[in-house]
Structures are given as structure tokens and as C-alpha cells.
Amino acid sequence: MSEEIVIKVPKKLAEFIDSLKKEGYYSSRKDFARSSIEIVAQLYGLPKTKKGGKSLLDVLGDNKMQVEEPVVTKPPQPLPPRVVAKKVEALTPEEYDVLDLFAGAKFDYEDALYARYTMELMKLAKAPIQKEEFLKLLKGLATKKKIDKTEHSGKTVWKLIDDY
């Protein structure tokens, strides 16, 4: 059963929605509105969309980095006199999208990365992928020496080693 909601939006917002429609992100204004409402519903924990009894805000809140001790960094090591070029493995568009999730940060929790990836797909009106598929993307990037897996407070953290 569905309900119909009629709203008025400012002209600039309507023009923005139309531009997203024209660019192919949404098939109609209704499609944009439905996707937007679904994103907000999942963000705040609509019972049907909850994962493990938590909203995305709860999941992201659980994953805030809590630094208990100061981080000691090693001084930079000098480069060897002769640097040998290494073979660069090509990245898939999905792998580039995952690297973009770090958005200037050097590390993030696995669950937070997956939640952000899911939100980005939903913004583009694309179906989210299963977490297992997302983990394969992370492991593939680790194999290509782009990210590294570690643990912090019993949770999995991925560290950006080499962005693109």
C-alpha cells in the first residue's frame, strides 16, 4: 500500500531536481522524491530498513574514532638513491569509488565505509551492493596495496596507504 504526498518546493530546488533528472540520475521528480525520502528514512532508522536494529546514524555514531593515547609517528625515511618504477595495477570504477570514500582521511571503520558507500549508491538511485561484495572490493584494494586492514577497539579499520 502506498501513500501520496504532495509538496511545494522552492524554484531553485525544483531546477536542481530537474538538472539531476536531465543528467540521468533520476527518471522523474517523483523518483527523486522517493529516493530522498528512503535515504532519510534509512538514515533515521525506518524499521524495515534497519540493519541489526540500528539506523545508519547509530552505526556511524558507533564508529567514531576515539583516540585514547597520542599517536606516535615515525620520522620519514629517506628514499633510496635509485627508485625503481613499480607495476601499477588498474583499478575498477568501483575501486575508485571506494577510495573516494576516505575523502581526505587516512583511515575509517569498515562499517562506516560500507554505510557511506551504500548512501552514495542510493543518492545515485542505484541498488546498494551486499556487504560481502563490498568486502571483496576492500580486499582487492588491499591486494593492490592501496589500503591496509587493521583492528582498533575490536573493530575492523581500513587505512589508506596509496590513493590514486
Backbone as CSV, one residue per row, in Angstrom:
resi,resn,N_x,N_y,N_z,CA_x,CA_y,CA_z,C_x,C_y,C_z
1,MET,0.840,-1.167,0.000,0.000,0.000,0.000,0.891,1.238,0.000
2,SER,0.582,2.186,-0.814,1.393,3.397,-0.860,0.517,4.616,-0.601
3,GLU,1.175,5.651,-0.152,0.514,6.924,0.134,1.063,7.977,-0.813
4,GLU,0.263,8.946,-1.135,0.719,10.036,-1.985,0.933,11.263,-1.121
5,ILE,2.077,11.920,-1.325,2.417,13.140,-0.596,2.651,14.232,-1.628
6,VAL,1.998,15.357,-1.461,2.156,16.481,-2.373,2.876,17.592,-1.610
7,ILE,3.976,18.089,-2.194,4.738,19.155,-1.537,5.067,20.259,-2.534
8,LYS,5.293,21.438,-2.005,5.784,22.547,-2.818,7.230,22.788,-2.417
9,VAL,8.082,23.005,-3.421,9.497,23.261,-3.160,9.888,24.583,-3.818
10,PRO,10.923,25.235,-3.309,11.398,26.472,-3.936,11.839,26.211,-5.383
11,LYS,11.753,27.246,-6.184,12.067,27.133,-7.610,13.489,26.609,-7.826
12,LYS,14.462,27.096,-7.035,15.847,26.650,-7.203,15.988,25.157,-6.937
13,LEU,15.273,24.661,-5.941,15.323,23.235,-5.653,14.693,22.430,-6.787
14,ALA,13.587,22.901,-7.315,12.936,22.219,-8.440,13.869,22.191,-9.660
15,GLU,14.563,23.304,-9.905,15.510,23.348,-11.025,16.667,22.372,-10.799
16,PHE,17.120,22.271,-9.553,18.184,21.324,-9.231,17.722,19.891,-9.469
17,ILE,16.524,19.565,-9.018,15.961,18.229,-9.227,15.851,17.944,-10.723
18,ASP,15.381,18.927,-11.485,15.259,18.754,-12.934,16.626,18.526,-13.578
19,SER,17.663,19.207,-13.062,19.000,19.015,-13.647,19.505,17.598,-13.368
20,LEU,19.214,17.064,-12.173,19.604,15.679,-11.877,18.838,14.701,-12.766
21,LYS,17.581,15.030,-13.026,16.762,14.193,-13.915,17.350,14.228,-15.333
22,LYS,17.711,15.425,-15.781,18.259,15.579,-17.133,19.585,14.831,-17.280
23,GLU,20.391,14.808,-16.201,21.683,14.119,-16.232,21.531,12.606,-16.114
24,GLY,20.319,12.132,-15.882,20.073,10.697,-15.850,20.154,10.049,-14.478
25,TYR,20.312,10.854,-13.425,20.378,10.278,-12.091,19.004,9.787,-11.626
26,TYR,17.968,10.457,-12.065,16.598,10.087,-11.693,15.728,10.123,-12.938
27,SER,14.714,9.252,-12.952,13.846,9.195,-14.123,12.738,10.249,-14.074
28,SER,12.439,10.751,-12.877,11.377,11.747,-12.735,11.543,12.472,-11.404
29,ARG,10.759,13.514,-11.213,10.754,14.219,-9.935,10.266,13.284,-8.824
30,LYS,9.264,12.465,-9.155,8.744,11.513,-8.163,9.836,10.532,-7.745
31,ASP,10.628,10.075,-8.712,11.715,9.148,-8.422,12.724,9.800,-7.475
32,PHE,13.053,11.071,-7.712,13.959,11.807,-6.835,13.371,11.906,-5.430
33,ALA,12.112,12.295,-5.337,11.472,12.468,-4.027,11.441,11.143,-3.267
34,ARG,11.072,10.061,-3.940,11.006,8.755,-3.285,12.396,8.333,-2.793
35,SER,13.407,8.494,-3.638,14.771,8.130,-3.242,15.234,8.966,-2.057
36,SER,14.937,10.257,-2.084,15.343,11.138,-0.991,14.674,10.738,0.316
37,ILE,13.400,10.433,0.254,12.672,10.026,1.460,13.219,8.701,1.984
38,GLU,13.534,7.764,1.081,14.089,6.478,1.503,15.456,6.658,2.172
39,ILE,16.272,7.557,1.648,17.587,7.811,2.245,17.421,8.349,3.658
40,VAL,16.547,9.325,3.824,16.329,9.905,5.152,15.733,8.862,6.097
41,ALA,14.809,8.046,5.596,14.197,7.006,6.428,15.253,6.017,6.906
42,GLN,16.160,5.623,6.011,17.207,4.691,6.423,18.182,5.374,7.370
43,LEU,18.466,6.633,7.120,19.374,7.375,7.975,18.865,7.412,9.411
44,TYR,17.561,7.632,9.578,16.988,7.724,10.912,16.415,6.410,11.417
45,GLY,16.495,5.346,10.634,16.163,4.031,11.141,14.744,3.576,10.958
46,LEU,14.169,3.752,9.774,12.861,3.189,9.486,12.937,1.688,9.782
47,PRO,11.998,1.140,10.561,12.113,-0.261,10.988,12.393,-1.255,9.866
48,LYS,11.806,-1.075,8.695,12.045,-2.010,7.595,13.473,-1.941,7.079
49,THR,14.117,-0.789,7.205,15.449,-0.616,6.624,16.562,-0.750,7.646
50,LYS,16.236,-0.943,8.907,17.287,-1.063,9.920,18.135,-2.297,9.677
51,LYS,19.397,-2.149,9.909,20.337,-3.268,9.826,20.793,-3.560,11.243
52,GLY,20.500,-4.759,11.722,20.923,-5.127,13.064,20.277,-4.280,14.134
53,GLY,19.093,-3.740,13.889,18.386,-2.955,14.884,18.912,-1.544,15.030
54,LYS,19.744,-1.075,14.111,20.313,0.265,14.218,20.071,1.061,12.944
55,SER,19.919,2.365,13.114,19.839,3.237,11.947,21.261,3.506,11.461
56,LEU,21.396,4.090,10.272,22.732,4.432,9.774,23.411,5.431,10.702
57,LEU,22.638,6.355,11.293,23.228,7.308,12.238,23.804,6.578,13.449
58,ASP,23.090,5.556,13.942,23.598,4.770,15.065,24.884,4.059,14.681
59,VAL,24.892,3.445,13.491,26.074,2.722,13.028,27.252,3.679,12.905
60,LEU,27.015,4.831,12.295,28.101,5.799,12.143,28.543,6.331,13.495
61,GLY,27.598,6.554,14.410,27.934,7.031,15.751,28.768,6.026,16.518
62,ASP,28.486,4.734,16.335,29.257,3.684,16.992,30.686,3.641,16.475
63,ASN,30.894,4.163,15.268,32.193,4.030,14.616,33.058,5.271,14.722
64,LYS,32.686,6.200,15.586,33.537,7.378,15.751,34.864,6.951,16.358
65,MET,35.920,7.457,15.789,37.255,7.105,16.269,37.486,7.772,17.616
66,GLN,37.846,6.992,18.610,38.159,7.513,19.929,39.631,7.253,20.184
67,VAL,40.407,8.305,20.182,41.840,8.174,20.396,42.087,8.277,21.891
68,GLU,42.628,7.221,22.490,42.865,7.195,23.921,44.293,7.625,24.254
69,GLU,45.221,7.361,23.354,46.608,7.710,23.580,47.105,8.510,22.389
70,PRO,48.078,9.391,22.617,48.623,10.108,21.466,49.284,9.140,20.490
71,VAL,49.149,9.428,19.230,49.720,8.578,18.196,51.153,9.026,17.940
72,VAL,52.066,8.081,18.022,53.477,8.375,17.769,53.789,7.957,16.344
73,THR,54.293,8.896,15.574,54.631,8.584,14.188,56.143,8.494,14.035
74,LYS,56.567,7.680,13.103,57.990,7.522,12.822,58.435,8.667,11.923
75,PRO,59.670,9.099,12.072,60.158,10.127,11.146,60.225,9.553,9.736
76,PRO,60.030,10.399,8.730,60.066,9.892,7.358,61.436,9.312,7.011
77,GLN,61.411,8.210,6.289,62.641,7.551,5.865,63.079,8.130,4.517
78,PRO,64.359,8.354,4.343,64.811,8.870,3.045,64.614,7.824,1.949
79,LEU,64.336,8.307,0.756,64.170,7.406,-0.384,65.520,6.841,-0.794
80,PRO,65.516,5.622,-1.283,66.782,5.083,-1.800,67.242,5.924,-2.997
81,PRO,68.544,5.935,-3.278,69.041,6.782,-4.358,68.409,6.486,-5.711
82,ARG,68.083,5.247,-5.969,67.500,4.891,-7.257,66.133,4.275,-7.011
83,VAL,65.114,4.911,-7.515,63.760,4.415,-7.328,63.353,3.633,-8.570
84,VAL,62.945,2.400,-8.344,62.522,1.542,-9.445,61.020,1.699,-9.623
85,ALA,60.585,1.920,-10.842,59.156,2.050,-11.117,58.473,0.721,-10.866
86,LYS,57.344,0.785,-10.155,56.614,-0.452,-9.895,55.415,-0.540,-10.826
87,LYS,55.056,-1.768,-11.105,53.921,-2.013,-11.982,52.640,-1.595,-11.264
88,VAL,51.849,-0.770,-11.914,50.607,-0.289,-11.335,49.456,-1.107,-11.893
89,GLU,48.693,-1.721,-10.978,47.533,-2.491,-11.407,46.357,-1.542,-11.613
90,ALA,45.630,-1.780,-12.682,44.486,-0.931,-12.991,43.395,-1.131,-11.939
91,LEU,42.722,-0.045,-11.615,41.611,-0.094,-10.672,40.293,-0.054,-11.429
92,THR,39.296,-0.717,-10.876,37.958,-0.682,-11.458,37.268,0.606,-11.009
93,PRO,36.220,1.027,-11.711,35.478,2.219,-11.264,34.962,2.072,-9.830
94,GLU,34.542,0.865,-9.459,34.050,0.638,-8.098,35.171,0.824,-7.078
95,GLU,36.385,0.386,-7.425,37.520,0.550,-6.515,37.869,2.027,-6.354
96,TYR,37.787,2.794,-7.444,38.000,4.234,-7.330,36.942,4.853,-6.410
97,ASP,35.689,4.390,-6.522,34.614,4.898,-5.660,34.911,4.614,-4.194
98,VAL,35.436,3.428,-3.907,35.764,3.083,-2.524,36.884,3.986,-2.015
99,LEU,37.913,4.224,-2.827,38.997,5.111,-2.404,38.485,6.525,-2.147
100,ASP,37.493,6.960,-2.933,36.903,8.288,-2.729,36.207,8.408,-1.384
101,LEU,35.775,7.283,-0.808,35.072,7.316,0.480,35.962,7.850,1.600
102,PHE,37.277,7.699,1.465,38.165,8.182,2.512,38.149,9.711,2.581
103,ALA,37.831,10.394,1.502,37.617,11.848,1.449,38.615,12.641,2.296
104,GLY,39.882,12.410,2.066,40.905,13.166,2.774,41.378,12.501,4.056
105,ALA,40.611,11.557,4.599,41.028,10.839,5.803,41.997,9.725,5.409
106,LYS,42.769,9.271,6.358,43.718,8.194,6.091,43.205,6.839,6.556
107,PHE,42.151,6.827,7.381,41.608,5.561,7.845,40.136,5.731,8.204
108,ASP,39.403,4.597,8.215,38.000,4.624,8.614,37.551,3.207,8.957
109,TYR,36.507,3.137,9.768,35.951,1.841,10.146,35.252,1.204,8.950
110,GLU,35.324,-0.120,8.900,34.719,-0.896,7.812,33.213,-0.610,7.693
111,ASP,32.503,-0.629,8.819,31.050,-0.398,8.788,30.717,1.013,8.316
112,ALA,31.524,1.990,8.712,31.282,3.369,8.284,31.516,3.514,6.780
113,LEU,32.557,2.855,6.268,32.823,2.895,4.828,31.668,2.263,4.056
114,TYR,31.182,1.120,4.530,30.079,0.438,3.849,28.805,1.284,3.888
115,ALA,28.525,1.903,5.032,27.331,2.750,5.144,27.425,3.937,4.170
116,ARG,28.605,4.567,4.099,28.780,5.707,3.187,28.672,5.260,1.732
117,TYR,29.225,4.099,1.397,29.150,3.577,0.030,27.691,3.313,-0.347
118,THR,26.948,2.715,0.572,25.530,2.446,0.341,24.756,3.749,0.126
119,MET,25.037,4.758,0.952,24.359,6.053,0.817,24.680,6.695,-0.538
120,GLU,25.943,6.607,-0.962,26.320,7.196,-2.251,25.585,6.505,-3.397
121,LEU,25.474,5.187,-3.340,24.733,4.473,-4.380,23.263,4.874,-4.377
122,MET,22.691,5.007,-3.187,21.280,5.384,-3.091,21.060,6.797,-3.620
123,LYS,22.007,7.705,-3.387,21.900,9.065,-3.922,21.859,9.044,-5.443
124,LEU,22.534,8.067,-6.033,22.575,7.943,-7.486,21.454,7.052,-8.014
125,ALA,20.525,6.689,-7.125,19.382,5.827,-7.461,19.849,4.466,-7.986
126,LYS,20.964,3.993,-7.431,21.477,2.672,-7.787,21.226,1.737,-6.610
127,ALA,21.022,0.476,-6.918,20.792,-0.519,-5.872,22.085,-0.729,-5.092
128,PRO,22.002,-0.737,-3.760,23.213,-0.997,-2.973,23.679,-2.438,-3.141
129,ILE,24.970,-2.645,-2.949,25.519,-3.998,-3.065,25.529,-4.647,-1.686
130,GLN,25.616,-5.966,-1.671,25.692,-6.696,-0.413,27.036,-6.405,0.260
131,LYS,27.063,-6.503,1.575,28.292,-6.209,2.302,29.433,-7.135,1.880
132,GLU,29.110,-8.394,1.558,30.152,-9.335,1.137,30.847,-8.838,-0.134
133,GLU,30.078,-8.283,-1.073,30.660,-7.737,-2.306,31.541,-6.527,-1.991
134,PHE,31.084,-5.699,-1.038,31.864,-4.536,-0.636,33.185,-4.980,0.000
135,LEU,33.119,-6.021,0.827,34.341,-6.530,1.455,35.314,-7.072,0.414
136,LYS,34.801,-7.668,-0.666,35.665,-8.123,-1.759,36.393,-6.941,-2.397
137,LEU,35.668,-5.811,-2.551,36.316,-4.610,-3.097,37.445,-4.149,-2.178
138,LEU,37.192,-4.143,-0.863,38.225,-3.732,0.090,39.432,-4.672,0.025
139,LYS,39.172,-5.975,-0.025,40.267,-6.942,-0.075,41.058,-6.814,-1.378
140,GLY,40.357,-6.531,-2.480,41.039,-6.320,-3.750,41.958,-5.104,-3.703
141,LEU,41.486,-4.034,-3.044,42.328,-2.845,-2.897,43.519,-3.122,-1.977
142,ALA,43.320,-3.986,-0.981,44.432,-4.366,-0.097,45.470,-5.161,-0.884
143,THR,45.007,-6.047,-1.752,45.919,-6.834,-2.593,46.724,-5.913,-3.507
144,LYS,46.090,-4.851,-3.967,46.766,-3.887,-4.853,47.552,-2.841,-4.069
145,LYS,47.680,-3.060,-2.745,48.471,-2.176,-1.869,47.960,-0.738,-1.849
146,LYS,46.652,-0.572,-1.943,46.050,0.762,-1.852,45.542,1.043,-0.435
147,ILE,45.078,-0.013,0.252,44.603,0.114,1.623,45.140,-1.055,2.438
148,ASP,45.080,-0.913,3.764,45.556,-1.957,4.656,44.526,-2.156,5.759
149,LYS,44.338,-3.404,6.174,43.353,-3.748,7.191,44.032,-3.832,8.547
150,THR,43.368,-3.271,9.572,43.875,-3.341,10.937,42.686,-3.406,11.887
151,GLU,42.949,-3.519,13.174,41.896,-3.581,14.186,42.086,-2.442,15.171
152,HIS,40.977,-1.882,15.659,41.017,-0.856,16.698,39.804,-1.062,17.590
153,SER,40.034,-1.271,18.864,38.957,-1.496,19.839,38.022,-2.617,19.392
154,GLY,38.587,-3.661,18.819,37.789,-4.813,18.398,37.026,-4.627,17.107
155,LYS,37.247,-3.528,16.405,36.545,-3.281,15.136,37.565,-3.180,14.005
156,THR,37.122,-3.547,12.805,37.995,-3.514,11.639,38.119,-2.092,11.116
157,VAL,39.348,-1.668,10.904,39.654,-0.336,10.379,40.465,-0.520,9.105
158,TRP,40.152,0.252,8.079,40.912,0.231,6.829,41.693,1.526,6.725
159,LYS,42.975,1.392,6.447,43.874,2.544,6.351,44.259,2.761,4.894
160,LEU,44.156,3.986,4.451,44.547,4.358,3.088,46.072,4.423,3.034
161,ILE,46.666,3.603,2.170,48.117,3.579,2.008,48.527,4.443,0.825
162,ASP,47.854,4.205,-0.294,48.220,4.877,-1.544,46.928,5.169,-2.307
163,ASP,46.503,6.434,-2.261,45.327,6.754,-3.066,45.757,6.792,-4.523
164,TYR,44.926,7.208,-5.362,45.268,7.178,-6.778,45.692,8.537,-7.182
